[in-house]
């Protein structure tokens, strides 16, 4: 029986945007051979996208808050200084520890971090192996704990390559015009020598082990592409403003050269394995190669990571793997569970990832264990140090400084330690922020804000702004934004996006739009046009929304949310065929995109393709997101064969639905309190707390329920409203949880009457109607009519206030049919008091 061997190859920062063109031109044949006989897809990264954190997630299947690696550097346990991150920071067991415990043999080469080397079955060549000095007089020795087992040191030591060994034969394939480089001023070749030597050392070690050792699992990590990108991406075509033509010509092919060389190294590894070995090639994130490239990095922690893109690459081939098929929904946390599953081992329930079952021809149900970290036994682990016995890694630190991931270390030891601790805390807060664990993130960020010794608080304030926006705390976000503007931060932030989000959250969409519109002449970014499109969509300016989304797609055609936004706009414009096209494009880019599946379903339903519409809605439900509740309601509508005509003002089936929530709504002073009184008398269960007492404006009470006023922050109370009736003012209807069914009785009253009633209530002249207020109410009514048609869980009827007062019997019958419950109509009529109808239409001026 053949052993189920697996080779995991990590290419830091590899990106499909660059790979795609090289595959088409035939310049990455080794990777293409894997794709042709395997699967490929996007690999989603985590926030923040810092490589040591991400590759530790790959190794453990856990997010950084669990595995403990939170940055590029760490504080020594005895607080004696700062060093490059080590294995000591990792709190969770890696796949090779688990495989060791289960009797498998592993080789681990160059993984970041893997020093000190762990004593597993097999060989560990830690990331310290390739970190050498560029100085020919300083041939860095292989320190203890760099390699396990120790007796492999002599076999591997001569495989290291040093920067001073790089010759013109190495350089010219990458830089044919290298002779034009002034090496006194331009350090480009020095960077190349370090990157090349380091990665050749890793490659020499792994190919040696593939040839000469008996192994089940081998993992190797290359930073070649990432370091090339940080050094030379600014010279990549198309030429950026600010890059001279001379430098562009010298370095423009460097990135392509790095990818081609990486593919050559892949080809050699594939020669050294048999056909029964499964191969996975993946990256932890992508890298910006278009207009988002940054020439002048801001002074923030790990600034170069700002050029990391959300999606990396994933390719897998081997026995049992599907062939030449694209797969979706892949994440870094999924790699470790998939490797364990490959070897027939259980998945830790405390792992954050899942088995990538979609890559296999035949799916096998995985097994589970509570936690591999809690099991006792031999897992081939190092003893965590208590002192500073692990030597400081000056070469690794210097490389991080040169790449810009960390600042030059402060000579003041205490200051360096404090900064490192602060950065690690901030990274943890950002991990929590990415997980939407706002409570824990906010605790850490507030602690940092209260730390007097922290000199640069701009990045912390930016995260507090982002957190507040995401949690709908817009007043807090506004306060943090004002604090940031007043601060002495050295970083120049682009504040127009958060400022626009805050204005929108505070109910000022036109001001939010103006903020973004003012930037169009200064920058031409896809994100800017996308946000402009969203605001126009919210304002129902669908033609402008279509134009903005289209502009965004022209700039960045591979953004799924841009196509989804355009699809929604085209739906509102009743161009259902085009809406289907862009929905499908969005899904092609990101398969597990529930809102794209949902708008696809709605568009197909309008085109009469009921069966495929049902499939689209079912997919949205299966993905399990906020949109899935809307999709559930849409499926029910299809199955009930409800024919809801858009020509009708009302939207109703006139039948009772179990656990339905009856909502009474309308503009202020439109008769909602009267309807609540009538429904109570008719026998419906009313949800009210009577905290707002009756007054001269509403002598019979307001029938309000206080939690309604904060529904935009918390709508969980709606669970208590099932089978009850509650009043919700019109602007808050959009915050109803789509998991429930609603019967909305919307009170409709002449807008002039509504305004006059309001002005009388507050003691203003009722003979003058503010034009802005009139238009606002008119737009509100239009938005409600659109809203009801976009929410499959909502039915709505309009009840005219004047008709209700003049002829209550007819209106009551309409309401009874709508809610589907027999009501005490005679008691409902008694609640109608015509004397309270005091603000009838009258001639008024408009200002």
QUIGI-V175947 format. One record per residue. PHI is phi in degrees with one decimal (NA if undefined). NEAR is the number of other ideal C-beta (glycine too) atoms within 10 Angstrom. Layout:
# QUIGI-V175947
[[PHI NEAR] [PHI NEAR]]
This chain:
# QUIGI-V175947
[[NA 3] [-72.9 9] [-75.7 14] [-87.8 17] [-75.1 21] [-139.3 25] [-112.1 22] [-104.7 25] [-118.5 23] [-101.7 25] [-112.2 28] [-59.7 22] [73.9 29] [-61.5 30] [-134.9 23] [-63.3 20] [-58.9 14] [-78.8 23] [-62.0 25] [-56.0 12] [-68.6 13] [-71.0 18] [-64.1 18] [-63.4 10] [-87.9 9] [77.3 8] [-97.6 16] [-133.5 25] [-65.5 14] [-66.6 17] [-65.6 24] [-61.3 18] [-63.8 15] [-68.8 22] [-61.3 20] [-62.1 11] [-110.4 15] [-149.1 22] [-121.9 23] [-149.2 25] [176.6 22] [-79.6 24] [-114.3 24] [-77.2 18] [-94.6 23] [-121.3 22] [-113.0 16] [-80.2 23] [-84.5 23] [-100.2 26] [-55.4 25] [-59.8 26] [-66.2 30] [-70.7 24] [-71.1 24] [-72.5 29] [-66.6 27] [-58.1 25] [-74.4 30] [-111.8 30] [75.7 30] [-128.9 24] [-75.8 21] [-58.6 28] [-63.7 19] [-94.2 18] [-82.8 22] [92.9 18] [-84.4 29] [-121.0 24] [177.6 23] [-87.3 27] [-130.6 24] [-141.9 21] [-86.9 17] [-61.9 19] [-55.7 14] [-91.4 11] [61.8 12] [-88.8 13] [166.7 14] [-125.5 20] [-146.3 21] [-61.0 24] [-57.5 26] [-128.5 25] [-59.8 24] [-61.2 20] [-73.6 21] [-78.2 24] [-95.3 15] [-110.9 22] [-77.3 26] [-84.7 29] [-58.4 28] [-70.4 27] [-68.0 22] [-67.8 27] [-62.4 24] [-57.6 24] [-62.5 20] [-96.3 17] [90.3 8] [-92.9 22] [-112.1 19] [-127.6 25] [-115.0 25] [-127.6 28] [-127.3 29] [72.0 26] [-61.8 26] [-116.2 24] [-95.8 25] [-140.8 28] [-102.8 28] [-68.8 24] [-63.9 25] [-88.0 24] [-82.9 18] [-90.8 26] [-65.0 18] [120.8 24] [-129.8 25] [-117.4 28] [-106.8 31] [-70.9 25] [-69.7 28] [-79.8 26] [-58.6 27] [-89.3 27] [-85.3 23] [-128.1 22] [-81.1 16] [-80.0 17] [-80.1 11] [-62.1 10] [-82.3 6] [-127.2 12] [-83.2 11] [-52.0 15] [-73.2 9] [-81.5 17] [-77.3 16] [-56.4 13] [73.5 21] [-75.8 23] [-129.4 26] [-125.9 22] [-76.3 12] [-57.5 13] [-71.4 8] [-82.6 18] [-58.3 16] [-66.1 10] [-72.1 14] [-105.2 20] [-58.9 13] [-81.6 8] [-87.1 18] [-72.2 21] [-109.3 21] [-107.5 20] [-54.8 20] [-72.6 16] [-86.6 13] [-70.3 20] [-118.9 9] [-63.2 11] [-65.6 7] [-77.8 16] [-77.9 17] [-61.8 12] [-61.4 12] [-90.9 21] [-131.0 21] [-59.2 13] [-101.9 13] [-59.1 16] [-66.2 10] [-87.4 12] [-81.5 18] [-86.9 7] [-72.1 10] [-75.7 6] [-102.7 7] [-105.3 14] [-94.6 12] [-59.0 20] [-74.6 17] [-63.8 15] [-61.7 21] [-58.4 25] [-61.7 20] [-66.6 25] [-64.2 24] [-63.7 22] [-60.6 20] [-60.4 26] [-75.7 24] [-65.9 21] [-60.1 22] [-60.9 25] [-64.5 25] [-60.4 19] [-67.1 24] [-69.9 28] [-67.7 18] [-60.3 19] [-71.0 22] [-62.2 20] [-81.1 9] [-114.7 10] [-117.7 13] [-98.0 8] [-142.0 20] [-105.1 20] [-134.3 24] [-129.9 27] [-124.4 27] [-136.2 24] [-122.5 24] [-119.1 27] [-103.2 24] [-54.3 23] [-66.2 24] [-59.8 23] [-70.4 24] [-62.0 27] [-64.1 28] [-66.1 23] [-87.2 23] [-126.5 24] [-61.7 22] [-64.5 19] [-97.4 21] [-71.4 24] [-63.4 11] [-76.6 10] [-64.1 15] [-86.0 16] [-62.3 5] [102.0 8] [-100.5 16] [-69.7 10] [-61.7 8] [-64.3 11] [-66.7 17] [-59.8 16] [-65.1 14] [-70.9 21] [-109.0 25] [-62.7 18] [-98.9 19] [-62.1 20] [-65.2 24] [-59.5 19] [-61.9 18] [-62.1 29] [-64.1 24] [-66.3 16] [-68.2 21] [-61.9 24] [-68.1 21] [-62.3 13] [-67.1 21] [-63.1 23] [-58.3 14] [-64.6 13] [-65.7 20] [-65.9 17] [-67.1 11] [-95.5 15] [-119.6 16] [-96.7 8] [-68.6 8] [-89.2 11] [-90.6 22] [-81.4 22] [-119.9 22] [-122.0 25] [-115.6 25] [-152.2 20] [-128.2 30] [-84.5 29] [-168.4 26] [-98.9 25] [-147.6 26] [-62.5 18] [-125.2 18] [-111.4 13] [-72.0 13] [-82.8 14] [-60.9 17] [-112.9 14] [-85.9 9] [-117.6 8] [-69.6 13] [-71.0 13] [-86.3 13] [-124.7 16] [-55.6 21] [50.5 22] [-53.9 16] [-57.6 19] [-67.4 17] [-64.5 14] [-92.3 21] [-76.9 25] [-92.4 20] [-62.4 15] [-114.0 20] [-99.2 27] [-115.7 23] [-144.9 25] [-138.4 24] [-142.0 26] [-148.6 23] [152.0 21] [-57.5 13] [84.6 12] [-88.1 19] [-58.4 17] [-113.9 11] [45.9 11] [-132.5 14] [-84.3 12] [-119.4 20] [-132.0 14] [70.9 16] [-93.5 28] [-138.4 17] [-57.1 28] [-66.6 20] [-86.4 24] [-68.1 27] [-60.8 28] [-58.9 23] [-68.0 25] [-64.7 25] [-60.3 24] [-62.4 20] [-57.3 22] [-91.6 17] [74.2 11] [-102.6 20] [-73.8 16] [-97.4 20] [-68.5 25] [-65.5 10] [-88.8 15] [-76.3 24] [-89.0 21] [-98.6 22] [-131.4 17] [-72.8 21] [-78.9 23] [-65.1 15] [-70.0 15] [-85.0 25] [-98.2 18] [-65.6 10] [-117.0 7] [-86.2 10] [-114.5 11] [-64.1 7] [-72.1 16] [-106.4 11] [-135.8 11] [-129.4 16] [-56.2 11] [-165.6 13] [-69.0 27] [-69.3 18] [-94.4 10] [-77.9 13] [-90.8 6] [136.3 8] [-87.7 11] [-116.4 20] [61.5 20] [-102.4 16] [-82.7 17] [-81.4 8] [-63.3 11] [-72.8 15] [-108.5 8] [-107.3 9] [-109.7 14] [-67.2 12] [-75.4 20] [-66.6 13] [-64.8 14] [-109.3 22] [-64.9 13] [-67.2 19] [-64.8 22] [-63.4 19] [-64.4 17] [-63.9 21] [-63.7 19] [-66.1 14] [-65.8 17] [-77.3 19] [91.5 13] [-72.2 20] [-134.4 21] [-79.4 15] [-57.2 10] [-68.4 19] [-69.4 14] [-65.7 7] [-74.4 10] [-57.1 13] [-62.9 10] [-66.6 13] [-63.5 18] [-65.6 18] [-60.6 16] [-62.8 22] [-62.9 22] [-60.9 15] [-64.3 19] [-62.8 20] [-66.2 22] [-62.9 19] [-63.6 21] [-61.0 23] [-63.6 20] [-59.9 26] [-69.2 26] [-62.3 22] [-61.0 23] [-61.8 22] [-64.8 17] [-86.9 16] [62.0 10] [-89.4 14] [-67.8 16] [-64.2 9] [-68.0 15] [-61.2 24] [-66.4 20] [-57.5 13] [-66.5 20] [-63.5 27] [-66.3 13] [-61.3 14] [-66.6 20] [-65.0 14] [-87.3 9] [-87.3 15] [-62.6 5] [-76.5 9] [-79.0 16] [-78.2 12] [-104.7 16] [-107.4 19] [-55.8 19] [-61.9 21] [-67.3 25] [-63.0 21] [-61.2 20] [-70.4 20] [-66.1 27] [-63.3 25] [-61.2 19] [-60.2 23] [-65.2 24] [-64.6 21] [-65.1 14] [-98.5 16] [61.3 14] [-97.4 18] [-72.9 19] [-67.2 11] [-64.0 17] [-60.1 24] [-63.3 19] [-65.9 15] [-64.3 25] [-62.8 22] [-64.1 11] [-62.9 15] [-65.4 21] [-63.2 12] [-84.2 8] [-71.1 14] [-98.9 8] [-58.8 19] [-85.8 11] [-90.8 14] [-93.5 10] [-93.0 18] [-85.2 12] [-98.6 15] [-69.0 17] [-66.5 18] [-62.3 21] [-63.9 19] [-65.3 26] [-60.5 21] [-66.5 25] [-61.1 21] [-63.4 21] [-63.3 19] [-89.2 14] [79.9 11] [-124.7 15] [-62.2 17] [-66.9 11] [-66.2 14] [-60.5 25] [-66.4 22] [-61.3 13] [-58.2 22] [-74.7 24] [-60.2 14] [-67.9 11] [-95.2 17] [-61.2 14] [-78.5 7] [-98.0 10] [-149.5 11] [-125.4 13] [-107.9 18] [-61.6 22] [-61.3 17] [-62.6 23] [-65.7 24] [-62.0 23] [-67.6 24] [-62.0 24] [-61.0 27] [-63.0 24] [-67.6 24] [-61.8 22] [-61.7 20] [-63.2 14] [-89.1 16] [65.4 13] [-89.8 16] [-70.1 18] [-66.4 10] [-66.5 17] [-63.3 25] [-59.2 21] [-62.7 17] [-66.5 28] [-62.5 29] [-64.0 16] [-63.8 19] [-60.8 26] [-69.2 21] [-59.9 12] [-79.5 17] [-133.4 16] [-71.0 12] [-101.2 17] [-97.4 19] [-62.5 18] [-67.7 19] [-67.2 28] [-66.9 27] [-62.8 26] [-60.5 29] [-66.0 29] [-61.1 29] [-63.8 26] [-66.8 28] [-63.3 24] [-61.8 22] [-66.3 16] [-84.7 14] [66.3 11] [-95.4 17] [-68.2 19] [-64.5 10] [-66.1 16] [-61.5 25] [-62.2 24] [-58.5 17] [-74.8 27] [-62.6 29] [-65.6 17] [-62.4 19] [-60.5 25] [-69.8 22] [-61.9 15] [-75.9 20] [-137.2 20] [-62.8 20] [-86.9 17] [-120.9 26] [-59.4 21] [-68.0 23] [-70.2 30] [-63.7 29] [-66.1 27] [-69.0 30] [-62.6 29] [-60.9 29] [-64.0 26] [-67.8 27] [-64.2 22] [-61.4 20] [-65.5 16] [-83.4 14] [88.5 8] [-88.2 16] [-64.3 14] [-65.4 9] [-71.1 14] [-62.3 22] [-61.4 18] [-63.1 16] [-64.7 27] [-64.2 30] [-63.5 17] [-65.0 21] [-60.2 28] [-66.5 19] [-63.7 13] [-69.1 18] [62.2 11] [-148.7 17] [-56.7 11] [-70.6 20] [-63.8 21] [-67.3 19] [-62.8 25] [-64.4 27] [-59.6 19] [-64.5 18] [-64.5 25] [-62.9 20] [-60.4 15] [-61.6 18] [-65.9 16] [-66.9 10] [-80.0 10] [52.1 7] [-76.4 13] [-108.3 7] [-93.1 15] [-84.3 7] [-68.2 10] [-73.4 5] [-85.5 10] [-71.0 12] [-87.5 16] [-137.2 19] [-156.2 18] [-106.3 15] [54.6 13] [-140.6 12] [-74.8 12] [-120.9 16] [-57.7 7] [64.3 11] [-63.5 22] [-109.3 24] [-88.2 25] [-110.1 24] [-103.5 27] [-142.7 22] [155.5 27] [-68.9 26] [-55.8 15] [64.4 22] [-110.2 25] [101.9 25] [-65.9 28] [-66.1 23] [-60.5 24] [-63.1 27] [-61.4 27] [-61.4 20] [-65.2 28] [-66.6 25] [-63.1 18] [-67.4 18] [-75.4 22] [114.1 13] [-81.3 21] [-80.6 12] [-96.8 18] [-100.6 23] [-151.5 19] [-113.7 11] [54.8 13] [-72.8 9] [-91.4 14] [-76.5 8] [-62.8 13] [-145.7 10] [-64.5 6] [-78.6 15] [-141.3 19] [-65.4 10] [-103.3 13] [101.6 16] [-97.4 18] [55.7 25] [-97.2 22] [-128.8 22] [-54.7 12] [-58.1 18] [-59.9 21] [-66.0 12] [-112.6 13] [-62.5 20] [-69.3 14] [-100.4 11] [-149.4 11] [-110.7 18] [-64.2 9] [-65.0 16] [-59.9 23] [-60.4 12] [-79.7 13] [-91.6 25] [-58.9 13] [65.9 14] [-123.9 17] [-122.3 24] [-141.1 23] [-94.2 24] [-133.1 24] [-65.8 18] [-53.1 21] [-63.2 15] [-96.6 16] [-59.8 21] [-66.1 13] [-94.7 16] [-63.5 21] [-71.7 17] [-69.6 19] [-74.8 15] [-108.5 19] [-98.8 18] [-124.8 24] [-112.6 23] [-99.8 26] [-97.7 26] [-101.3 24] [-77.1 24] [-110.8 21] [-138.3 24] [-49.9 15] [-60.4 20] [-61.0 19] [-62.9 22] [-58.3 24] [-67.8 25] [-62.4 24] [-64.1 20] [-63.3 18] [-66.4 20] [-66.6 15] [-61.7 16] [-102.1 7] [79.7 7] [-105.4 13] [-65.5 12] [-82.6 18] [-83.5 11] [-117.0 14] [-106.6 18] [-62.6 13] [-61.5 10] [-61.3 8] [-68.2 16] [-59.0 16] [-64.7 11] [-63.2 13] [-67.5 20] [-62.2 11] [-65.4 12] [-62.1 16] [-64.3 15] [-62.4 11] [-67.1 17] [-65.5 22] [-64.5 15] [-70.2 11] [-57.4 16] [-62.1 21] [-79.8 16] [-94.3 14] [-110.8 21] [-66.4 25] [-88.4 21] [-114.0 21] [-113.8 25] [-149.9 23] [-125.5 22] [-97.7 18] [-115.8 25] [-76.3 17] [-62.3 23] [-63.3 15] [-64.3 13] [-61.8 23] [-73.0 17] [-75.9 13] [-134.5 12] [-62.3 19] [-60.0 12] [-65.3 10] [-65.7 23] [-64.5 22] [-62.9 12] [-60.2 19] [-65.7 24] [-61.9 17] [-61.9 14] [-66.2 22] [-77.8 23] [74.8 14] [-131.5 17] [-67.4 10] [-113.0 19] [-81.0 15] [-66.5 17] [-64.4 11] [-69.0 13] [-63.6 24] [-64.1 15] [-65.1 12] [-82.8 17] [-81.8 19] [-118.9 12] [-63.3 9] [-69.6 5] [-83.1 15] [-82.3 18] [-102.3 11] [-117.0 20] [-80.0 11] [-56.2 12] [-148.2 10] [-65.3 6] [-144.4 15] [-90.2 8] [-115.6 11] [-119.8 11]]
